[in-house]
Amino acid sequence: MPLQSVPMDDLDDPVGASEIATRLGVQRPTVHKWRQRGLLPTAEYESVNGARAWRWSTILRWAGDSDRITDAKLVAEYRKLVKA
């Protein structure tokens, strides 16, 4: 699955399971398993289009901190976020 790089300006975009999967290059069921297992951070939005959502910056930091990023562009975005 191709990864979707996100400009740093969009770090506060709300993202749900589909967007997380697309941006991290994983299958959507993987994101749901992370949530069911309590691995994802607490959702910051209870309902965006009827589903829980997070700020992209929260997910990017979580994914980087937990070594779930393999794409070089996302690693670079994560490093910029951590330094900010």
C-alpha positions as CSV (number, residue, x, y, z in Angstrom):
1,M,0.0,0.0,0.0
2,P,1.5,3.4,-1.0
3,L,2.2,5.8,1.8
4,Q,0.8,9.2,1.9
5,S,3.2,11.9,3.0
6,V,1.5,14.8,4.9
7,P,2.8,18.3,4.9
8,M,3.9,19.5,8.3
9,D,1.1,22.2,8.1
10,D,-1.5,19.4,8.3
11,L,-0.3,18.0,11.6
12,D,-3.5,19.0,13.4
13,D,-5.8,17.3,10.8
14,P,-8.2,14.9,12.4
15,V,-7.6,11.4,11.2
16,G,-9.6,8.2,11.6
17,A,-8.7,4.6,11.1
18,S,-8.8,4.9,7.2
19,E,-6.5,7.9,7.2
20,I,-4.1,6.4,9.7
21,A,-3.9,3.2,7.6
22,T,-3.3,5.2,4.4
23,R,-0.7,7.5,5.9
24,L,1.2,4.8,7.7
25,G,1.0,2.3,4.9
26,V,-0.8,-0.4,6.8
27,Q,-4.2,-2.2,6.4
28,R,-7.2,-0.7,8.1
29,P,-7.8,-3.8,10.2
30,T,-4.3,-3.3,11.6
31,V,-5.3,0.1,12.9
32,H,-8.5,-1.4,14.5
33,K,-6.4,-4.1,16.2
34,W,-4.1,-1.4,17.6
35,R,-7.1,0.4,19.0
36,Q,-8.7,-2.8,20.4
37,R,-5.5,-3.8,22.1
38,G,-5.1,-0.4,23.7
39,L,-2.0,0.5,21.7
40,L,-3.3,3.7,20.1
41,P,-3.3,6.9,22.2
42,T,-6.7,8.1,23.5
43,A,-8.8,9.6,20.7
44,E,-9.0,13.4,20.8
45,Y,-12.3,13.5,19.0
46,E,-15.2,11.3,20.1
47,S,-17.0,11.6,16.7
48,V,-15.7,12.8,13.4
49,N,-18.1,11.4,10.7
50,G,-19.4,9.0,13.4
51,A,-16.0,7.6,14.4
52,R,-13.2,8.3,16.8
53,A,-10.4,10.5,15.5
54,W,-7.0,11.7,16.5
55,R,-4.8,14.6,15.5
56,W,-2.3,13.5,12.9
57,S,0.6,14.8,15.0
58,T,-0.5,12.6,17.9
59,I,-0.5,9.5,15.6
60,L,2.8,10.4,14.0
61,R,4.4,10.9,17.4
62,W,2.9,7.6,18.6
63,A,4.0,5.7,15.5
64,G,7.5,7.1,15.7
65,D,7.9,6.5,19.4
66,S,6.7,2.9,19.0
67,D,8.9,2.2,15.9
68,R,5.9,1.8,13.5
69,I,7.3,4.1,10.8
70,T,9.3,2.6,8.0
71,D,8.9,5.2,5.3
72,A,11.8,7.6,5.1
73,K,9.6,10.7,4.5
74,L,7.5,9.9,7.6
75,V,10.6,9.3,9.6
76,A,11.8,12.8,8.6
77,E,8.4,14.3,9.5
78,Y,8.5,12.5,12.8
79,R,12.0,13.8,13.6
80,K,10.8,17.4,12.8
81,L,7.8,17.0,15.0
82,V,9.9,15.7,17.9
83,K,12.4,18.6,17.6
84,A,9.5,21.1,17.5
